[in-house]
Amino acid sequence: MCAHRHFLSPPPLLPFPKPPLLPFPLLLLYPLPLCLSAAVNGAEAHSCFTRLSVKDVLWLLFGLQLAELQESPQDSAITRDINRTFPAHDYFKDTGGDGQDSLYKICKAYSVYDEEIGYCQGQSFLAAVLLLHMPEEQAFSVLVKIMFAYGLRELFKQNFEDLHCKFYQLERLMQEYIPDLYNHFLDISLEAHMYASQWFLTLFTAKFPLYMVFHIIDLLLCEGISVIFNVALGLLKTSKDDLLLTDFEGALKFFRVQLPKRYRSEENAKKLMELACNMKISQKKLKKYEKEYHTMREQQAQQEDPIERFERENRRLQEANMRLEQENDDLAHELVTSKIALRKDLDNMKSLKLREVLNDLSKRHMVREQWEAEEKADALNKELLMTKQKLIDAEEEKRRLEEESAQLKEMCRRELDKAESEIKKNSSIIGDYKQICSQLSERLEKQQTANKVEIEKIRQKVDDCERCREFFNKEGRIKGISSAKEVLDEDTDEEKETLNNQLREMELELAQTKLQLVEAECKIQDLEHHLGLALNEVQAAKKTWFNRTLSSIKTATGVQGKETC
């Protein structure tokens, strides 16, 4: 970053005179606001202007007049914040005065112009700072330029995702530049979003003195939104010794009260700005940290179980809710205590003149304290509503996951029942075939036994017959006569053919039985494959108790299949 040599001039107490209203043809020739050309180079400003649509050109030239013709959905929030924006400043302290009227016009015009973001809390401070240096038309144009061209509106989008990325980048820069303070914040569980939210969302305009804010805005217009990191590191570096001595509650109180008071001195503010300008923070390093953040978020989303993530988010939101409620109670108690103390001081005053002076001071103090308390209460209420909404979303997601788990469980149960019925059916078929094979084997054995007995009987009869012994030898073969031999051979051949036919039929029946057995085994393997696929789908749900149940069912099914085979 280049050395900062030029700061915004001190603000005037009275507004600038408005430029004269021109007819429409001459209005298009009216030059760009000076603040826009101060934010960018002249050639860049001209080229940027020529790329704008007709609608944007009309809004830049007379957006305030267009906004008066439309209604803003955030009108009540704008009106409430206007009274709490720099209430001690002479230009903005009068209700209904010129300052508040111009500030209201600018905030309403932007809420109508940017429908996606609209008006955001704390935006009125930035608009007020611009309004102290230029007419309201130019202040509106510069506000649009800062929000769009400088990327400030990106912090409010996608549930503040880019803002959390900025917090991660700030913590990584702390780890590099201020490691001892970074480790101390880790020890006391103090995260960047607890103290740096307003630094990014309001550009330091809400809490710090105006002369310091003017320097920061000037740097931002020259160098870009990364200047916030330089100023934030400068604040942390100059306050390191004090922060190292604090605990969690003490650190939050230091950022809320003591840190803004320290820079009420112009000398301290100038030292801080010199330190911020001398810091070297490259865009390459910020891009690297941004990539690390997105990679970390993707890994967390992939590794973390959805139910565990939502339960952890639920616990975190509940803790944040309790913390915010406690801070709200503390602020309310502090406000009541301060009012009681002021009342006691007023009662103890004897002089009427002193009473009047103290009364005026107490009113100013009470207005300031009330404004701060209401601002904090509104912020806490807004964060509480966001926490409740996140809690509702987490419960809905949990309920949806439970319904999906029940459906998956029912589907697996049906598949298991179907597989069991198929296994039982196949088992019965296999048993029947085994029984048939056993019966055929018994019949074959009986037939062979009967044939052997019949042969023995015939052999015995031949041995008993003297005439037959002449034709047969002891082995049962025919001795001589060829005709008898041929007759006996024919009878023997017929018997053999009959036996062979019976044997072939039995072998054919046995082969068919074996084929049906193989088909049954194939069906069993197919069913086991489908069962395995169903089990894999169940395991993808990452339900520990359900995995144990499916493992036991799978084991029992495997044992039954083996026994059946």
SVG drawing of the C-alpha trace seen along z (x, -y; Angstrom):
<svg xmlns="http://www.w3.org/2000/svg" viewBox="-45 -29 50 164">
<polyline fill="none" stroke="black" stroke-width="0.4" points="0.0,0.0 1.3,-3.4 1.9,-6.0 -1.3,-8.0 -0.7,-11.7 -4.1,-13.2 -7.1,-13.0 -10.6,-14.2 -11.0,-17.8 -12.9,-18.6 -16.7,-18.5 -18.7,-21.6 -21.5,-22.1 -24.0,-23.2 -25.0,-21.2 -23.8,-22.0 -26.3,-23.9 -28.2,-21.7 -27.2,-21.9 -29.9,-23.6 -32.5,-21.3 -32.0,-21.0 -34.3,-19.9 -34.1,-16.3 -31.9,-16.8 -29.4,-19.0 -29.6,-16.7 -28.0,-13.8 -25.0,-16.2 -24.6,-16.9 -21.2,-15.7 -20.6,-12.8 -20.5,-13.6 -17.1,-14.8 -16.8,-12.1 -17.0,-9.4 -14.2,-10.9 -12.2,-11.2 -12.7,-7.5 -11.4,-6.4 -9.2,-7.8 -10.9,-10.1 -10.7,-7.7 -12.0,-4.9 -14.9,-7.0 -15.9,-7.9 -15.7,-4.4 -17.6,-3.1 -20.3,-5.7 -20.7,-4.8 -21.2,-1.1 -24.2,-2.0 -27.7,-1.2 -30.3,-4.0 -31.9,-3.0 -28.5,-3.3 -27.8,-6.7 -31.2,-8.0 -30.6,-6.8 -27.1,-8.3 -28.4,-11.7 -31.6,-12.1 -32.1,-8.9 -33.4,-10.9 -36.3,-12.3 -37.1,-8.8 -37.0,-7.3 -39.6,-9.9 -42.1,-8.4 -41.7,-4.8 -42.2,-3.0 -39.4,-1.3 -40.0,1.9 -37.4,0.9 -38.9,-2.5 -39.5,-1.9 -35.9,-0.6 -34.5,-3.6 -36.6,-6.1 -35.5,-4.3 -31.8,-4.4 -31.8,-8.0 -32.4,-9.3 -29.5,-7.2 -27.0,-8.2 -24.5,-10.7 -27.1,-12.2 -24.4,-14.5 -23.4,-16.0 -24.8,-19.5 -25.9,-18.6 -27.8,-15.4 -29.1,-16.1 -32.3,-17.9 -35.3,-15.6 -36.8,-16.6 -33.8,-18.9 -31.9,-19.2 -29.3,-16.7 -31.8,-13.9 -34.0,-14.7 -31.0,-14.4 -29.8,-11.2 -33.3,-9.7 -33.5,-10.5 -30.2,-8.8 -30.9,-5.6 -34.4,-5.3 -33.1,-5.9 -30.5,-3.1 -33.1,-0.7 -35.3,-1.2 -32.4,-1.1 -30.7,2.1 -33.7,4.4 -31.6,7.5 -29.8,6.0 -32.0,3.0 -31.2,1.0 -28.9,2.7 -28.3,1.7 -25.3,-0.6 -25.6,-1.9 -26.8,-5.2 -23.4,-5.9 -21.6,-5.6 -24.2,-7.7 -23.8,-10.4 -20.0,-10.5 -20.4,-11.1 -23.2,-13.6 -20.8,-15.7 -18.5,-16.2 -20.8,-16.6 -24.4,-17.3 -26.9,-14.6 -27.1,-13.7 -23.3,-13.1 -23.4,-11.3 -26.0,-8.8 -23.8,-8.2 -20.7,-7.5 -22.7,-5.2 -23.8,-3.2 -20.2,-3.2 -18.8,-1.9 -21.5,0.8 -21.1,2.1 -17.7,1.3 -15.8,1.7 -17.7,4.9 -19.2,3.9 -22.6,5.3 -21.1,8.7 -20.7,9.0 -24.4,9.0 -25.2,11.7 -25.6,15.5 -26.2,15.4 -23.0,13.3 -20.8,16.1 -18.3,13.5 -18.2,11.8 -17.2,15.1 -14.5,15.5 -13.2,12.0 -13.1,13.1 -11.0,16.1 -8.6,14.0 -8.3,11.6 -7.5,14.5 -4.9,15.9 -3.3,12.4 -3.2,12.2 -1.5,15.6 1.2,14.2 1.6,10.7 0.5,11.0 0.9,14.7 0.9,14.2 -2.4,12.3 -3.8,14.9 -2.9,17.7 -4.4,15.7 -7.7,15.3 -7.7,19.1 -7.1,19.7 -10.1,17.5 -12.3,18.8 -12.6,15.3 -13.5,15.4 -13.2,12.6 -16.9,12.3 -17.4,11.3 -15.5,8.0 -14.9,7.3 -18.4,7.4 -19.0,3.6 -15.5,3.0 -16.4,4.6 -20.1,3.8 -19.9,0.1 -16.3,-0.6 -15.5,-1.7 -18.1,-4.5 -20.3,-3.4 -18.0,-3.6 -14.8,-5.5 -14.3,-9.3 -15.2,-11.1 -11.7,-12.5 -10.4,-8.9 -13.3,-7.6 -12.5,-10.3 -9.0,-8.9 -10.2,-5.3 -12.8,-6.2 -10.2,-8.2 -7.9,-5.2 -10.7,-2.9 -11.5,-5.1 -7.8,-5.1 -6.8,-1.5 -10.0,0.7 -11.8,2.7 -8.6,4.6 -7.7,1.4 -10.0,2.8 -7.5,5.5 -4.7,2.9 -6.7,0.8 -7.9,3.9 -4.4,5.2 -3.2,1.8 -5.9,1.6 -5.0,5.1 -1.3,4.4 -1.6,1.1 -3.9,2.8 -2.0,6.0 -0.5,5.4 -3.9,4.6 -5.7,7.5 -3.2,10.1 -4.2,9.2 -8.0,9.7 -10.3,12.7 -13.3,13.4 -15.6,10.9 -12.9,8.3 -11.8,8.5 -15.4,7.9 -15.7,4.9 -12.4,3.5 -13.5,3.6 -16.8,2.1 -15.8,-0.7 -12.1,-1.3 -10.8,-0.9 -13.0,-3.7 -12.1,-6.0 -8.4,-5.6 -8.7,-7.2 -10.5,-10.3 -7.0,-11.7 -6.1,-12.9 -2.4,-12.0 -3.3,-8.4 -5.5,-8.3 -2.7,-9.6 -0.3,-7.0 -2.8,-4.3 -3.2,-5.4 0.5,-5.6 0.9,-2.1 -1.9,-0.8 -0.4,-2.5 3.0,-0.9 1.7,2.6 2.2,4.8 -0.7,7.1 -0.6,8.5 -3.8,9.4 -2.1,12.8 -2.0,13.6 -5.6,12.7 -6.6,14.8 -4.7,17.7 -6.5,17.4 -9.8,17.1 -9.1,20.4 -8.1,22.0 -11.4,20.9 -13.5,22.3 -11.5,25.6 -12.0,25.9 -15.7,25.3 -16.0,28.0 -14.1,30.5 -16.2,29.9 -19.4,30.3 -18.1,33.6 -16.7,35.1 -19.3,34.1 -22.4,36.2 -25.5,34.0 -27.2,34.8 -24.1,34.2 -23.5,31.0 -27.0,29.7 -26.8,30.8 -23.5,29.0 -24.9,25.9 -28.0,26.2 -25.9,26.2 -23.8,23.3 -26.9,21.3 -28.4,22.0 -25.2,20.9 -25.1,17.8 -28.7,17.2 -28.0,17.5 -25.0,15.2 -27.0,12.6 -29.8,12.7 -27.3,12.3 -25.7,9.3 -29.2,7.9 -29.9,8.2 -26.6,6.7 -27.2,3.7 -30.7,3.2 -29.3,3.4 -26.5,1.0 -29.0,-1.4 -31.2,-1.3 -28.2,-1.7 -27.0,-4.7 -30.4,-6.3 -30.6,-5.8 -27.2,-7.2 -28.0,-10.3 -31.2,-10.8 -29.4,-10.6 -26.8,-13.1 -29.6,-15.5 -31.3,-15.2 -28.1,-16.0 -27.5,-19.3 -28.5,-22.4 -28.0,-25.2 -30.7,-25.7 -28.1,-26.7 -26.1,-23.6 -29.3,-21.6 -30.0,-23.0 -26.5,-22.4 -26.5,-18.8 -29.9,-18.3 -28.7,-19.2 -25.6,-17.0 -27.7,-14.1 -30.1,-14.3 -27.2,-14.2 -25.7,-11.4 -28.9,-9.5 -29.6,-10.0 -26.2,-8.7 -26.5,-5.7 -30.1,-5.0 -29.0,-5.1 -26.2,-2.7 -28.4,-0.4 -31.1,-0.4 -28.6,0.2 -27.1,3.1 -30.6,4.4 -31.7,4.2 -28.5,6.0 -29.0,8.7 -32.7,9.1 -31.7,9.4 -29.1,12.0 -31.6,13.8 -34.1,14.0 -31.5,15.3 -30.5,17.9 -34.1,19.0 -34.5,19.3 -31.3,21.4 -32.6,23.6 -35.9,24.1 -34.0,25.0 -31.8,27.4 -34.8,29.2 -36.5,29.4 -33.4,30.9 -33.1,33.4 -36.8,34.4 -36.2,34.9 -33.2,37.1 -35.1,39.2 -37.9,39.7 -35.4,40.8 -33.8,43.2 -37.2,44.7 -38.0,45.1 -34.6,46.7 -35.1,49.1 -38.5,50.1 -37.1,50.7 -34.3,52.9 -36.8,54.9 -38.9,55.6 -35.8,56.7 -34.8,59.0 -38.2,60.5 -38.3,61.1 -34.8,62.6 -35.7,64.9 -38.9,66.1 -36.8,66.8 -34.2,68.7 -36.9,70.8 -38.5,71.6 -35.1,72.6 -34.3,74.7 -37.6,76.6 -36.9,77.1 -33.4,78.4 -34.7,80.7 -37.2,82.1 -34.6,82.8 -32.3,84.4 -35.1,86.6 -35.9,87.6 -32.2,88.3 -32.1,90.4 -35.1,92.4 -33.7,93.0 -30.4,94.2 -32.3,96.6 -34.3,97.9 -31.1,98.5 -29.5,100.3 -32.6,102.4 -32.8,103.3 -29.1,104.3 -29.6,106.4 -32.6,108.1 -30.7,108.7 -27.9,110.3 -30.2,112.5 -32.0,113.5 -28.7,114.4 -27.7,116.4 -31.0,118.3 -30.5,119.0 -27.0,120.1 -28.1,122.4 -30.8,123.9 -28.2,124.5 -25.9,126.2 -28.7,128.4 -29.8,129.4 -27.5,132.2 -28.5,131.4 -27.8,127.7 -24.3,128.5 -23.4,129.9 -23.9,126.5 -22.5,124.2 -19.2,124.2 -18.6,123.2 -18.3,119.5 -21.8,119.6 -20.5,119.5 -21.9,121.7 -19.5,124.5 -20.3,125.8 -23.4,125.5 -23.4,122.4 -27.2,122.2 -27.7,122.4 -25.0,119.9 -26.6,117.5 -30.0,117.9 -28.4,117.3 -26.4,114.3 -29.6,112.8 -31.3,113.2 -28.3,111.7 -28.1,108.8 -31.7,108.0 -31.2,108.0 -28.2,105.8 -30.0,103.4 -32.9,103.2 -30.5,102.6 -28.6,100.0 -31.8,98.2 -32.8,98.1 -29.3,96.9 -29.4,94.1 -32.8,93.0 -31.5,92.8 -28.5,90.9 -30.7,88.5 -32.9,87.9 -29.8,87.4 -28.4,84.8 -31.6,82.9 -31.7,82.9 -28.1,81.6 -29.0,78.9 -32.0,77.7 -29.8,77.7 -27.3,75.5 -30.0,73.1 -31.3,72.9 -27.8,72.1 -27.5,69.3 -30.8,67.8 -29.5,67.9 -26.3,66.1 -28.4,63.5 -30.5,62.9 -27.4,62.6 -26.0,60.0 -29.2,58.0 -29.1,58.3 -25.5,57.0 -26.5,54.0 -29.3,53.2 -26.9,53.5 -24.4,51.1 -27.2,48.5 -28.1,48.8 -24.4,48.4 -24.3,45.1 -26.8,43.6 -24.2,43.8 -26.6,45.1 -24.5,46.9 -27.3,48.8 -28.8,49.7 -25.4,50.9 -25.2,53.4 -28.6,54.7 -27.9,55.2 -24.6,56.9 -26.3,59.4 -29.0,60.1 -26.3,60.4 -24.4,62.9 -27.5,65.0 -28.4,64.9 -24.9,66.0 -24.9,68.9 -28.4,70.1 -27.3,69.9 -24.3,72.1 -26.3,74.6 -28.8,74.8 -26.1,75.4"/>
</svg>
